[in-house]
Amino acid sequence: MNGDFRQLHVHTQYFESLYQLLDSISPMYRDRFGGQLINRLNDLEKEN
């Protein structure tokens, strides 16, 4: 955080949801989560 610390609004970012935060931190999380979900569903399908 560089600059004038008296103006925190310049350095502060707010998120409306957890998903917005995750998109900001790790844009690939959706792909990884989706891939893991597909793998689990395929495993369940094989069991039945």
Contacts in CASP RR format, 6 or more apart in sequence:
PFRMAT RR
TARGET T0000
AUTHOR 0000-0000-0000
METHOD contacts of the structure
MODEL  1
MNGDFRQLHVHTQYFESLYQLLDSISPMYRDRFGGQLINRLNDLEKEN
1 11 0 8 1.000
3 10 0 8 1.000
3 11 0 8 1.000
4 10 0 8 1.000
5 11 0 8 1.000
13 24 0 8 1.000
15 21 0 8 1.000
15 24 0 8 1.000
22 29 0 8 1.000
22 30 0 8 1.000
23 29 0 8 1.000
23 30 0 8 1.000
END
